[in-house]
């Protein structure tokens, strides 16, 4: 090999060596960028942060741990509290047994005289509403869910109507019958217990009443709408339905929250899996009485009436104060009547609607 050739080889070898060195440096830079710097020991970090803050490292760490404990929720404790509040075991309400359960509940309610003591007379404003909207001139009235005749007896004294009084509670009808025996109205009343088929199917009633939450006790939406359709079939050509239901904004907030949480936690069984349906217990004379209830908004009430084939003519607040206050105090009922006139329907203790067949 000549001198020139050897010189060219040395130049090529030098260039190759420099290229390899440059490549190694580039790879090292990439590795350095991808690899985080080594962390200092924990004791060094605490000492360093403490010296920066000008305070002992132990005090600063204790405060940091306390803040972390406050910020992080104890999910297990919260879930346990929700489970205790919701009590999923009590959610077992069988839809096909609601009517039987409610009949048993109201039989016990009337047998210990708790209902009559709590509601000794009708709401005067609702009674006047009925008379003003057709009850005074009606020939035939159906009081569906009549109880002990709290409204029917008052209507008998203020009209010439014949009244069919229906209820699922035998004890309530026994009280009604006993009260009738002390009046001259017995011949104008027909009492029906339990079986809907005895109501007939021909349109014959000038007015049908479903007052004070009767509709809310029936079950899920499909059951309630079916009942409203059945009532529509019993109304005459110019018949009217008056219904009053409990307001979701005013009634049973604890139970409403409870069953809302139960639905979100997937532990509420039908019909409690449906929004607005609740299950609550009231103690009367030390006796627990358990009720199924649906709490309404005005929009929901209008929607169910519309689905059942009605045109809603009026929807308003039934009262501001609880029904039992009004039933027991004439002074409070007078004040309540004035307040209810300006109260939006949703804020009433109950919501009252007047509807006719569409």
Residue, then its C-alpha position, 0 to 999 in steps of 0.5 A: x500500500x502506498x503512502x497516499x493510500x495509508x493516509x486516506x485509511x487513517x483519515x477514514x478511521x479517524x472520522x469513523x471513531x469521531x462519529x461513534x463517539x458523537x453517537x455515544x454522547x447523543x445516546x447518553x444525553x437521551x438516557x439522561x433526559x429520560x431518567x429522573x435525577x436520583x432522589x435524596x434520602x427521606x431524612x435529607x429531604x425533610x431536613x432540607x424542607x424544614x430548613x427552607x421553611x425555618x421550622x423543625x421537620x417533625x412539626x411540618x410533617x405532622x401538619x402535612x399528615x393531618x391535612x392529608x387525613x382531613x382531605x381524604x374521605x373515609x370511604x368505608x365509614x361513609x358507606x357504612x353510615x349510608x348502609x345503616x341509614x338506608x337499611x336495605x333489608x327494609x326495602x322488601x315491599x312486594x308490589x302485589x301485596x301493597x293493597x293488603x299491607x295498607x289495609x292491615x295498616x289502616x285497620x290498626x290505625x282506625x281500631x285504636x282510634x288514632x285516625x279519628x283523634x288526629x283528623x277529627x274533621x275535614x279541611x274546611x277549605x277542601x270541603x268548600x272547594x268540593x261544594x264550589x266545584x260541583x258537589x253541592x249539585x251532584x246527584x251521585x258521588x263516589x268517595x274512593x278511599x273514604x276512610x271513616x267518612x270525614x268528608x262524605x258525612x260533611x257532604x251529606x249534610x250539605x247536599x242531596x247527593x247519594x254517596x258510594x263510599x269505598x275503602x280497603x279498611x274494614x275498620x274505617x268503614x265500621x266507624x263510618x257506619x257507626x257515625x251514619x247510625x246517628x244521622x238521617x243520611x243512612x239511606x243515601x249511602x252505600x258502603x263498599x269494602x275491598x273489591x273494586x268490581x262492586x263499583x260497577x263499570x258504567x259511567x254514573x258518577x257526577x263527582x269522584x273524590x280521591x282525597x288526602x293521599x289515597x292515590x299515593x297509597x296505591x303503588x307504582x306509577x302504572x298502578x296509579x294510572x290504571x286506577x285513574x283510568x278506572x275512575x275516568x270510566x266511572x265518571x258521567x259525561x260532565x263528571x269531575x275528579x278531585x284528587x289531592x296528594x302529598x307534595x314532594x317538597x313538603x312531606x317526608x324529606x328524610x324518607x325521600x332522601x333515604x330511598x333516593x340513596x337506596x336507588x343509587x346504591x341499587x338496594x331498593x326493590x320495586x316499587x321503591x326503585x321508582x323515584x318518589x316512592x317511599x316507605x315510612x313508619x309512624x308511631x300512633x299510641x306506641x304502635x308502629x304503622x308502616x305506609x307506602x307513599x308516593x310524593x308528587x310534584x305538580x308536574x308529575x300529578x298533571x302527567x299522570x292525569x293526562x296519561x289516564x285521559x283527563x284534562x286538568x282544569x286546576x292544580x293548586x296548593x291544598x294547604x300551607x300547614x299540616x292537615x292534622x293542625x287544620x283538622x284540629x284547630x278552626x283558628x289555624x284553618x282560617x289562617x291557612x286558607x288565606x295563605x294557601x291562596x297565594x302559595x305555589x302548588x309545589x309548596x303546599x302540604x298537599x297538592x289539589x287538582x280538578x280534572x275532567x275526562x279529556 
